[in-house]
């Protein structure tokens, strides 16, 4: 990697001044600072990057969205900034399930928020985008031009939930109430990926398999900690009443699933209904039953 970094630094003037696109279009010649993006398997994980550059007073002075095509040419962005100290805040994969605010020029750090567009509406929240977060402080000094790197980390956790043994009346697509819910889930983050204190229930769409008496859903939730009291809830689709719930934090601890800062997590949950009990496990239905009564 040392030789790569050396070549990159030596090539910095070319990256800042010359166009890297294949379409022959011209690039701005006044870019004086290069930010590079870093995450394992970046190209397949992150399809776009929204970034806000904040000055030493915490005021946004630059806001950009780097699309997939641009990221394929350069896994980063060239910026034109005055000399001084800055902090860049980046969110990867702000797509249809995310609203980003506070990235307009003139906004302050405290105004930055990412949340689901259905928050504070009557519409259900089905999932969130597979978000990634990165931040980096840097200094623009015209006499010492060198790139800075923004290291991303996952801001979401994936859930893969399977249910088996559902009675036939519960297996209708047009049921009155959802089958599965995730209760007390984080719905918004601030500029430092801190939870802003808003919680809501997620109701993901479910794929039913009536012949096998099975149902399945996959969704993303905003990253949580083991201190959060999220629950996976199994509902009666006709009455809307909870039939069974399991603490997600306890489940993660029990099965040794690590939720560390840089660890990308997918939590598999298998539920099997047998009479009045529900078996819960990370593997397909091999766990001790839990009494529903």
SERO-4910 file (N, C-alpha, C, O; in steps of 0.05 Angstrom, whole numbers):
BEGIN
 pado doro    nc1    nc2    nc3   cac1   cac2   cac3    cc1    cc2    cc3    oc1    oc2    oc3
  Unk    A     16    -24      0      0      0      0     17     25      0      8     46     -9
  Unk    A     42     23     10     59     47     11     65     58    -17     64     82    -21
  Unk    A     70     39    -36     76     49    -63     51     61    -76     54     81    -91
  Unk    A     27     51    -69      3     63    -80     -1     91    -69     -8    109    -85
  Unk    A      4     95    -43      0    121    -31     20    141    -43     14    164    -48
  Unk    A     45    131    -48     65    149    -59     57    158    -87     59    181    -94
  Unk    A     48    139   -104     40    146   -131     16    165   -130     15    183   -146
  Unk    A     -2    161   -111    -26    178   -109    -18    206   -102    -29    225   -114
  Unk    A      0    210    -83      9    236    -75     23    250    -98     19    274   -103
  Unk    A     40    235   -113     55    247   -135     35    254   -158     40    273   -173
  Unk    A     13    240   -159     -6    245   -181    -28    265   -173    -45    271   -188
  Unk    A    -26    276   -148    -47    293   -138    -52    317   -156    -75    323   -161
  Unk    A    -32    332   -165    -37    355   -183    -53    347   -208    -70    362   -217
  Unk    A    -47    323   -219    -62    314   -242    -91    308   -235   -109    314   -251
  Unk    A    -95    295   -212   -123    289   -203   -139    314   -199   -163    314   -204
  Unk    A   -127    334   -188   -141    359   -182   -146    376   -207   -166    391   -207
  Unk    A   -129    374   -226   -131    392   -249   -141    380   -275   -150    394   -293
  Unk    A   -140    353   -276   -147    340   -302   -172    323   -298   -179    314   -276
  Unk    A   -187    321   -320   -212    305   -320   -205    275   -320   -188    267   -336
  Unk    A   -219    260   -304   -215    231   -303   -238    216   -317   -237    191   -318
  Unk    A   -258    230   -328   -280    217   -340   -273    209   -369   -256    220   -382
  Unk    A   -287    188   -378   -282    178   -405   -298    193   -426   -293    190   -450
  Unk    A   -316    210   -418   -333    223   -437   -321    248   -449   -333    262   -466
  Unk    A   -297    255   -441   -283    278   -453   -291    304   -442   -281    325   -451
  Unk    A   -310    305   -423   -319    330   -411   -297    343   -395   -279    330   -385
  Unk    A   -299    369   -393   -279    384   -378   -285    383   -348   -308    381   -341
  Unk    A   -264    385   -332   -267    385   -303   -257    413   -293   -240    425   -306
  Unk    A   -267    422   -270   -258    448   -260   -229    447   -254   -219    427   -243
  Unk    A   -215    468   -260   -186    469   -256   -178    482   -230   -154    485   -224
  Unk    A   -198    491   -214   -191    505   -189   -194    488   -165   -195    498   -142
  Unk    A   -196    462   -168   -198    444   -145   -171    443   -131   -151    438   -144
  Unk    A   -171    447   -105   -145    448    -91   -143    428    -68   -122    428    -54
  Unk    A   -163    412    -64   -161    392    -43   -176    366    -52   -198    368    -62
  Unk    A   -163    344    -47   -174    318    -55   -182    302    -30   -166    298    -12
  Unk    A   -207    293    -30   -217    275     -9   -221    247    -21   -235    245    -42
  Unk    A   -210    227    -10   -213    200    -19   -232    185      0   -232    190     24
  Unk    A   -247    166    -10   -266    151      5   -256    122      9   -246    110    -10
  Unk    A   -258    112     33   -247     85     39   -268     69     55   -278     77     76
  Unk    A   -273     45     45   -289     25     59   -284     -2     44   -282     -2     20
  Unk    A   -283    -24     59   -278    -50     46   -300    -55     24   -324    -53     29
  Unk    A   -290    -63      1   -308    -69    -21   -327    -45    -27   -351    -48    -31
  Unk    A   -315    -21    -28   -330      4    -29   -349      4    -53   -373     11    -50
  Unk    A   -340     -3    -77   -355      0   -101   -381    -16   -101   -401     -8   -113
  Unk    A   -381    -39    -88   -405    -56    -87   -423    -49    -63   -446    -58    -63
  Unk    A   -413    -35    -44   -428    -28    -20   -441      0    -22   -464      3    -12
  Unk    A   -427     19    -33   -436     47    -32   -440     57    -60   -422     58    -76
  Unk    A   -465     65    -66   -472     74    -94   -471    104    -97   -470    113   -120
  Unk    A   -472    119    -76   -471    148    -78   -462    159    -51   -466    146    -30
  Unk    A   -450    183    -51   -441    195    -26   -451    224    -26   -445    240    -44
  Unk    A   -465    231     -4   -472    259      1   -453    270     22   -448    257     42
  Unk    A   -441    293     16   -422    304     35   -427    334     40   -436    348     22
  Unk    A   -422    342     65   -423    370     72   -396    377     85   -386    363    102
  Unk    A   -384    399     75   -359    409     86   -365    433    105   -378    452     96
  Unk    A   -356    431    129   -361    451    150   -335    465    158   -315    452    161
  Unk    A   -336    492    161   -312    506    168   -308    504    198   -322    490    212
  Unk    A   -288    519    209   -280    517    237   -302    527    255   -301    522    279
  Unk    A   -321    542    245   -344    552    261   -368    533    260   -389    538    272
  Unk    A   -365    511    245   -387    492    243   -408    500    223   -431    491    224
  Unk    A   -401    517    203   -419    526    182   -414    511    156   -391    508    148
  Unk    A   -434    501    143   -431    487    118   -423    506     96   -437    525     91
  Unk    A   -400    501     83   -391    518     62   -391    504     35   -387    517     14
  Unk    A   -396    478     35   -396    462      9   -414    438     14   -412    425     34
  Unk    A   -431    433     -6   -448    409     -5   -448    396    -32   -453    409    -53
  Unk    A   -443    370    -32   -442    356    -58   -454    328    -56   -456    317    -34
  Unk    A   -463    317    -78   -472    290    -80   -455    277   -102   -456    285   -125
  Unk    A   -440    256    -95   -423    242   -114   -438    217   -123   -442    199   -106
  Unk    A   -445    216   -148   -461    193   -158   -443    169   -165   -418    171   -166
  Unk    A   -456    147   -171   -442    122   -176   -422    124   -199   -400    114   -198
  Unk    A   -430    137   -221   -413    140   -244   -387    155   -237   -366    148   -246
  Unk    A   -390    176   -221   -367    191   -213   -349    174   -194   -324    175   -196
  Unk    A   -361    158   -177   -345    142   -159   -330    120   -173   -309    111   -164
  Unk    A   -341    111   -196   -327     91   -212   -301    103   -224   -282     89   -228
  Unk    A   -302    129   -230   -278    142   -241   -258    150   -220   -234    147   -224
  Unk    A   -268    160   -198   -250    168   -176   -265    163   -150   -287    175   -145
  Unk    A   -254    147   -133   -267    140   -108   -261    163    -88   -247    159    -68
  Unk    A   -271    186    -94   -266    210    -78   -277    234    -93   -293    232   -111
  Unk    A   -268    258    -85   -277    282    -97   -257    304    -93   -243    306    -73
  Unk    A   -254    321   -114   -237    345   -112   -253    369   -105   -275    373   -116
  Unk    A   -243    385    -86   -258    408    -76   -242    433    -80   -217    433    -81
  Unk    A   -256    455    -82   -243    482    -83   -250    497    -57   -272    505    -53
  Unk    A   -230    500    -40   -235    512    -14   -213    532     -7   -190    530    -16
  Unk    A   -220    552      9   -201    571     19   -183    557     40   -191    537     51
  Unk    A   -160    568     45   -142    557     65   -157    558     92   -171    578     99
  Unk    A   -153    538    108   -166    537    134   -171    508    143   -164    489    130
  Unk    A   -184    506    166   -191    480    178   -220    473    172   -238    490    174
  Unk    A   -225    448    166   -251    439    158   -258    411    170   -240    397    178
  Unk    A   -283    405    171   -293    378    177   -313    370    155   -331    385    149
  Unk    A   -309    347    144   -327    337    124   -344    315    137   -334    297    151
  Unk    A   -370    315    132   -389    295    141   -401    281    116   -411    295     99
  Unk    A   -399    255    115   -408    240     91   -428    219     99   -426    206    119
  Unk    A   -448    216     82   -468    195     84   -469    180     58   -474    192     37
  Unk    A   -464    154     59   -466    137     35   -493    124     33   -505    116     53
  Unk    A   -504    122      8   -529    109      2   -554    123     13   -572    111     24
  Unk    A   -554    150     10   -579    165     16   -597    161     -8   -594    175    -28
  Unk    A   -616    143     -6   -633    135    -28   -662    140    -21   -668    160     -8
  Unk    A   -681    124    -31   -709    130    -28   -719    127      1   -741    138      7
  Unk    A   -704    113     18   -713    110     46   -699    128     65   -698    123     89
  Unk    A   -688    150     55   -673    168     73   -677    197     64   -677    203     40
  Unk    A   -681    215     83   -681    244     78   -658    256     93   -654    250    117
  Unk    A   -642    272     79   -619    285     91   -624    315     92   -630    327     72
  Unk    A   -620    327    115   -624    356    118   -599    367    132   -584    353    145
  Unk    A   -595    393    129   -573    407    142   -548    408    126   -527    416    136
  Unk    A   -549    399    101   -525    399     84   -526    423     64   -510    423     45
  Unk    A   -544    442     68   -544    466     51   -523    486     61   -518    487     85
  Unk    A   -512    500     42   -492    520     50   -504    540     69   -526    551     64
  Unk    A   -490    545     91   -500    563    111   -512    550    135   -516    562    156
  Unk    A   -518    523    133   -528    508    155   -506    502    176   -482    503    169
  Unk    A   -514    496    200   -495    490    221   -495    460    227   -514    445    219
  Unk    A   -473    450    240   -471    422    247   -497    412    260   -507    390    252
  Unk    A   -508    427    278   -531    418    294   -556    414    277   -575    401    286
  Unk    A   -556    424    253   -580    421    235   -579    396    218   -598    390    205
  Unk    A   -556    382    219   -554    358    202   -571    335    214   -570    330    238
  Unk    A   -587    323    197   -603    300    206   -609    282    183   -615    291    161
  Unk    A   -606    256    187   -616    236    168   -638    221    181   -636    212    204
  Unk    A   -660    217    167   -683    203    178   -699    191    155   -693    195    132
  Unk    A   -719    175    162   -736    163    142   -757    183    133   -767    198    150
  Unk    A   -764    185    107   -784    204     98   -811    201    111   -827    220    111
  Unk    A   -818    177    121   -844    172    133   -845    180    163   -866    178    175
  Unk    A   -822    188    174   -822    196    201   -841    221    205   -840    239    188
  Unk    A   -856    221    226   -875    242    232   -898    244    212   -911    265    209
  Unk    A   -904    221    199   -927    219    182   -944    195    191   -936    181    210
  Unk    A   -966    191    178   -983    167    184   -974    143    168   -986    121    172
  Unk    A   -954    145    152   -945    123    135   -926    105    151   -911    115    167
  Unk    A   -927     78    147   -908     61    161   -880     63    151   -875     71    128
  Unk    A   -861     57    168   -833     56    161   -826     27    155   -825     11    174
  Unk    A   -820     20    130   -815     -9    124   -786    -17    128   -780    -39    136
  Unk    A   -767      1    123   -739     -5    125   -724     21    122   -736     42    118
  Unk    A   -698     20    126   -681     43    120   -661     36     99   -656     12     94
  Unk    A   -648     55     87   -627     49     67   -603     37     81   -599     42    105
  Unk    A   -586     22     67   -562     11     79   -541     34     81   -523     36     64
  Unk    A   -544     51    101   -528     75    103   -500     70    114   -495     52    130
  Unk    A   -481     87    105   -454     87    114   -447    116    121   -455    135    108
  Unk    A   -430    118    143   -423    145    153   -393    148    154   -378    129    160
  Unk    A   -384    172    147   -356    178    150   -351    207    156   -367    224    147
  Unk    A   -331    214    171   -324    241    177   -294    244    179   -280    225    186
  Unk    A   -284    268    173   -255    272    174   -250    302    177   -262    318    163
  Unk    A   -231    309    194   -222    337    196   -197    339    179   -181    321    177
  Unk    A   -194    362    166   -170    366    149   -165    396    147   -181    413    154
  Unk    A   -141    402    137   -132    430    134   -124    434    105   -110    419     93
  Unk    A   -134    456     94   -127    464     67   -104    484     69   -107    506     80
  Unk    A    -81    476     59    -57    492     59    -45    492     32    -35    471     23
  Unk    A    -46    514     18    -37    515    -10     -7    507    -13      1    499    -35
  Unk    A      8    510      8     37    504      6     43    475     11     66    466      6
  Unk    A     23    459     20     28    431     25      3    415     17    -12    406     34
  Unk    A      0    412     -9    -24    399    -20    -20    369    -18     -2    358    -29
  Unk    A    -39    355     -4    -39    326     -3    -67    317      3    -83    331     15
  Unk    A    -74    292     -5   -102    283     -2   -108    275     27    -90    269     43
  Unk    A   -133    276     34   -143    265     59   -162    242     53   -175    242     32
  Unk    A   -165    224     72   -182    200     67   -205    200     88   -200    204    112
  Unk    A   -229    196     78   -252    192     95   -257    163     98   -263    149     78
  Unk    A   -256    152    122   -261    124    127   -290    121    136   -299    133    155
  Unk    A   -305    105    121   -333    100    126   -337     77    146   -320     60    148
  Unk    A   -360     78    159   -368     55    176   -398     51    172   -412     70    166
  Unk    A   -408     27    177   -437     22    173   -454     37    193   -448     37    217
  Unk    A   -476     49    183   -495     63    201   -521     47    202   -541     58    211
  Unk    A   -521     23    192   -545      6    192   -539    -22    202   -516    -30    203
  Unk    A   -560    -36    209   -557    -65    215   -579    -79    200   -602    -71    200
  Unk    A   -572   -101    187   -591   -117    171   -604   -138    188   -592   -150    205
  Unk    A   -630   -142    184   -645   -163    197   -657   -181    175   -669   -172    156
  Unk    A   -654   -207    179   -665   -227    161   -683   -246    177   -673   -263    192
  Unk    A   -709   -243    175   -728   -256    193   -744   -277    178   -757   -271    158
  Unk    A   -744   -301    188   -760   -323    177   -780   -333    198   -773   -336    221
  Unk    A   -804   -338    189   -825   -349    207   -836   -374    195   -843   -375    171
  Unk    A   -839   -395    211   -850   -421    202   -872   -430    221   -870   -426    245
  Unk    A   -892   -444    209   -913   -455    226   -936   -436    231   -951   -439    250
  Unk    A   -940   -417    213   -962   -398    216   -987   -411    207   -988   -425    186
  Unk    A  -1009   -407    222  -1034   -419    213  -1045   -405    188  -1040   -382    184
  Unk    A  -1059   -420    172  -1068   -411    145  -1081   -384    145  -1075   -368    127
  Unk    A  -1100   -377    163  -1113   -351    162  -1094   -327    165  -1100   -305    157
  Unk    A  -1070   -332    176  -1051   -311    180  -1034   -306    155  -1019   -287    154
  Unk    A  -1036   -323    136  -1018   -323    113  -1030   -308     89  -1023   -315     66
  Unk    A  -1046   -289     93  -1058   -275     70  -1043   -249     65  -1038   -234     84
  Unk    A  -1037   -243     40  -1024   -218     33  -1041   -194     41  -1030   -173     48
  Unk    A  -1067   -197     39  -1085   -174     44  -1095   -173     73  -1117   -164     78
  Unk    A  -1078   -182     92  -1085   -181    120  -1089   -153    129  -1078   -134    118
  Unk    A  -1105   -150    150  -1111   -123    160  -1088   -110    175  -1086    -85    175
  Unk    A  -1071   -126    187  -1048   -116    203  -1022   -130    194  -1023   -151    183
  Unk    A   -999   -117    199   -974   -130    192   -968   -155    208   -978   -157    231
  Unk    A   -953   -173    197   -946   -197    211   -922   -192    230   -921   -203    252
  Unk    A   -902   -177    220   -877   -172    235   -873   -143    239   -878   -126    222
  Unk    A   -863   -136    263   -856   -108    269   -830   -107    285   -823   -127    299
  Unk    A   -815    -85    282   -791    -81    299   -797    -56    316   -799    -34    305
  Unk    A   -800    -60    341   -809    -38    358   -786    -22    370   -764    -32    373
  Unk    A   -792      3    376   -774     22    389   -747     24    375   -725     20    386
  Unk    A   -748     29    349   -725     30    332   -716     59    327   -733     77    324
  Unk    A   -690     63    326   -679     90    319   -688     98    291   -689     82    273
  Unk    A   -695    123    288   -704    133    262   -688    157    252   -692    164    229
  Unk    A   -670    168    268   -655    191    258   -628    193    272   -625    187    295
  Unk    A   -608    203    256   -581    208    266   -574    237    261   -584    250    243
  Unk    A   -556    247    278   -545    274    275   -518    273    260   -510    253    249
  Unk    A   -504    296    260   -480    299    244   -458    280    253   -440    273    237
  Unk    A   -458    272    279   -437    254    289   -447    225    291   -436    209    306
  Unk    A   -468    219    276   -482    193    277   -493    187    304   -496    164    312
  Unk    A   -500    208    319   -512    205    345   -542    203    342   -554    216    325
  Unk    A   -555    186    358   -584    183    357   -597    209    367   -589    219    388
  Unk    A   -616    219    353   -629    244    360   -654    240    379   -668    259    384
  Unk    A   -657    215    388   -678    211    408   -705    205    397   -725    203    412
  Unk    A   -708    201    371   -733    194    359   -735    164    354   -717    153    342
  Unk    A   -756    152    364   -759    123    360   -786    117    348   -805    132    352
  Unk    A   -788     96    333   -813     88    320   -812     58    315   -791     45    317
  Unk    A   -835     47    307   -836     19    299   -833     16    269   -844     32    254
  Unk    A   -819     -5    261   -816    -11    232   -835    -34    226   -839    -52    242
  Unk    A   -848    -32    202   -865    -54    193   -857    -61    165   -867    -50    145
  Unk    A   -839    -81    162   -828    -88    136   -848   -104    120   -864   -119    132
  Unk    A   -847   -102     93   -864   -120     77   -855   -149     80   -831   -154     83
  Unk    A   -874   -167     78   -869   -195     83   -876   -212     59   -897   -207     46
  Unk    A   -859   -231     52   -865   -250     30   -877   -275     43   -864   -287     60
  Unk    A   -901   -282     35   -915   -305     46   -912   -330     28   -911   -328      4
  Unk    A   -909   -353     41   -909   -379     27   -931   -397     40   -924   -413     57
  Unk    A   -956   -393     31   -978   -408     44   -975   -438     44   -982   -451     64
  Unk    A   -964   -449     23   -962   -478     21   -944   -489     43   -950   -509     55
  Unk    A   -922   -475     48   -902   -483     68   -908   -471     96   -893   -476    115
  Unk    A   -930   -455     98   -936   -441    123   -912   -424    133   -906   -425    156
  Unk    A   -900   -410    114   -876   -395    121   -879   -366    112   -896   -359     95
  Unk    A   -863   -349    124   -862   -320    116   -833   -311    120   -818   -321    137
  Unk    A   -825   -290    105   -798   -281    106   -797   -251    100   -812   -241     84
  Unk    A   -779   -237    114   -774   -209    108   -745   -202    113   -732   -214    131
  Unk    A   -734   -184     98   -707   -173    102   -710   -143    103   -724   -131     87
  Unk    A   -696   -130    122   -697   -101    124   -672    -91    138   -656   -106    149
  Unk    A   -668    -65    136   -647    -51    150   -659    -33    171   -679    -21    166
  Unk    A   -646    -31    194   -653    -12    215   -628      5    220   -606     -3    216
  Unk    A   -633     30    230   -610     46    238   -595     32    260   -606     18    277
  Unk    A   -569     36    260   -552     21    278   -560     26    307   -565     48    316
  Unk    A   -561      4    322   -569      5    350   -547     -6    368   -528    -19    358
  Unk    A   -549     -2    393   -530    -13    412   -544    -34    429   -568    -37    429
  Unk    A   -529    -49    445   -540    -70    461   -557    -58    484   -572    -73    498
  Unk    A   -554    -32    489   -570    -19    510   -598    -12    500   -615     -7    516
  Unk    A   -602    -12    474   -628     -5    463   -648    -28    467   -640    -51    467
  Unk    A   -673    -22    471   -693    -42    477   -711    -49    453   -735    -50    456
  Unk    A   -699    -54    430   -714    -62    406   -726    -90    411   -714   -106    425
  Unk    A   -748    -95    398   -761   -121    399   -770   -128    371   -780   -112    356
  Unk    A   -767   -154    364   -780   -165    341   -807   -176    350   -808   -193    368
  Unk    A   -828   -166    338   -855   -172    347   -870   -187    325   -870   -179    302
  Unk    A   -883   -209    333   -900   -225    315   -929   -218    322   -938   -222    344
  Unk    A   -944   -208    302   -971   -198    306   -992   -218    296   -987   -234    278
  Unk    A  -1016   -216    307  -1039   -228    295  -1048   -210    273  -1055   -187    278
  Unk    A  -1049   -219    248  -1054   -201    225  -1084   -193    223  -1090   -176    207
  Unk    A  -1101   -204    240  -1129   -197    240  -1136   -177    262  -1153   -160    259
  Unk    A  -1123   -181    285  -1130   -164    308  -1109   -142    313  -1114   -122    326
  Unk    A  -1085   -147    302  -1063   -128    307  -1050   -131    334  -1032   -116    342
  Unk    A  -1058   -151    350  -1046   -156    376  -1021   -172    374  -1017   -188    356
  Unk    A  -1002   -166    392   -977   -180    393   -981   -209    402   -994   -214    422
  Unk    A   -970   -228    387   -972   -256    394   -946   -265    408   -947   -283    425
  Unk    A   -924   -252    401   -898   -260    412   -878   -238    406   -880   -225    386
  Unk    A   -859   -235    424   -838   -215    419   -812   -226    431   -812   -241    450
  Unk    A   -789   -217    419   -763   -225    429   -746   -200    429   -745   -184    410
  Unk    A   -731   -195    451   -713   -173    453   -690   -176    434   -675   -196    436
  Unk    A   -686   -157    416   -665   -160    396   -637   -157    410   -619   -171    402
  Unk    A   -635   -140    429   -609   -136    443   -602   -162    458   -578   -170    457
  Unk    A   -621   -174    472   -615   -199    486   -608   -221    466   -591   -238    472
  Unk    A   -623   -222    444   -618   -242    424   -590   -240    413   -576   -260    409
  Unk    A   -581   -216    407   -554   -211    396   -533   -219    416   -513   -232    409
  Unk    A   -537   -212    442   -517   -220    462   -516   -250    466   -495   -262    467
  Unk    A   -539   -263    466   -541   -292    471   -526   -307    449   -513   -327    455
  Unk    A   -528   -298    425   -516   -313    402   -489   -302    394   -479   -309    373
  Unk    A   -477   -285    410   -450   -276    405   -447   -259    380   -425   -260    368
  Unk    A   -467   -244    372   -465   -227    349   -454   -200    358   -467   -185    373
  Unk    A   -431   -193    348   -417   -169    357   -427   -145    341   -427   -144    317
  Unk    A   -434   -124    356   -442    -99    344   -421    -78    351   -425    -62    369
  Unk    A   -398    -79    338   -377    -60    343   -379    -38    322   -393    -40    302
  Unk    A   -364    -16    327   -366      8    310   -362      2    280   -376     13    264
  Unk    A   -342    -14    274   -335    -18    246   -346    -45    235   -339    -52    212
  Unk    A   -362    -59    250   -371    -85    242   -397    -84    227   -417    -74    238
  Unk    A   -398    -93    203   -423    -94    187   -438   -119    196   -427   -141    195
  Unk    A   -463   -116    204   -478   -137    217   -503   -144    202   -518   -127    193
  Unk    A   -508   -170    198   -533   -181    189   -542   -201    209   -529   -221    214
  Unk    A   -566   -196    222   -576   -213    243   -597   -232    231   -619   -223    224
  Unk    A   -592   -258    230   -613   -277    221   -630   -286    245   -619   -293    266
  Unk    A   -656   -286    241   -674   -294    263   -694   -314    251   -708   -308    232
  Unk    A   -695   -337    263   -714   -358    254   -734   -363    277   -727   -369    299
  Unk    A   -759   -360    270   -781   -364    289   -798   -387    279   -806   -388    256
  Unk    A   -803   -406    297   -821   -428    290   -843   -430    311   -838   -433    335
  Unk    A   -868   -428    301   -891   -430    318   -900   -459    321   -906   -472    301
  Unk    A   -900   -469    346   -909   -496    351   -930   -495    373   -922   -492    397
  Unk    A   -955   -498    366   -977   -496    386   -975   -469    400   -980   -448    388
  Unk    A   -969   -469    426   -968   -444    441   -940   -434    447   -936   -417    463
  Unk    A   -921   -446    433   -893   -437    437   -881   -427    411   -890   -433    389
  Unk    A   -859   -412    414   -844   -403    391   -815   -409    395   -803   -401    416
  Unk    A   -803   -423    377   -774   -428    378   -759   -406    364   -767   -397    343
  Unk    A   -738   -397    377   -723   -374    366   -693   -381    364   -682   -391    384
  Unk    A   -681   -376    341   -653   -383    338   -641   -367    315   -655   -354    300
  Unk    A   -614   -368    313   -600   -355    290   -597   -375    267   -591   -368    245
  Unk    A   -603   -401    274   -602   -422    253   -630   -432    249   -647   -429    266
  Unk    A   -634   -445    226   -662   -453    219   -674   -472    240   -672   -497    237
  Unk    A   -688   -460    260   -706   -476    277   -692   -498    292   -699   -522    290
  Unk    A   -672   -491    308   -657   -511    325   -654   -500    353   -632   -504    365
  Unk    A   -674   -488    364   -670   -476    391   -692   -484    410   -712   -495    402
  Unk    A   -688   -478    435   -707   -484    456   -732   -467    453   -730   -443    448
  Unk    A   -756   -479    456   -781   -464    452   -785   -444    474   -776   -448    497
  Unk    A   -798   -422    468   -806   -401    487   -836   -401    488   -850   -399    468
  Unk    A   -847   -403    513   -875   -404    517   -888   -377    511   -879   -356    521
  Unk    A   -909   -376    494   -923   -351    488   -942   -342    509   -949   -318    510
  Unk    A   -950   -360    527   -970   -354    547   -959   -338    571   -974   -331    589
***
